Amino acid sequence: MRVLKPGGKLVILEATYPESRMVRWGYRLYAPLVPLMGKLLGGGSAYKYLMKSIEDFPTQKEVVEMFNQAGFEEVGCRSMAFGSVSIFSGKK
């Protein structure tokens, strides 16, 4: 917030843990394959922490509340890819 100009907008694209039970079930089947695919594509070490990081990331509601507590206005959250990716935004 402090580095934005007045009227500036912060937009964050983040991998998020799906809220839907059905999507989480598919996610849990798919998740173990991500580090393997990363290793095959040459970036294995970067993908080892990714799945744990996604599971530990705050929920969408928690992130929206963080934006509000920081003083952002016009706070929004848009789910994409069945909730496995979210776009958070807020305006100073």
Buried (B, 14 or more C-beta within 10 A) or exposed (E): EEEEEEEEEBEEEBEBBBEEEEBBEEBEEEBEEBBEEBBEEEEEEEBBEBBEEBEEBEEBEEBBEBBEEEEBEEBEBEBEEBBBBBBBBBBB
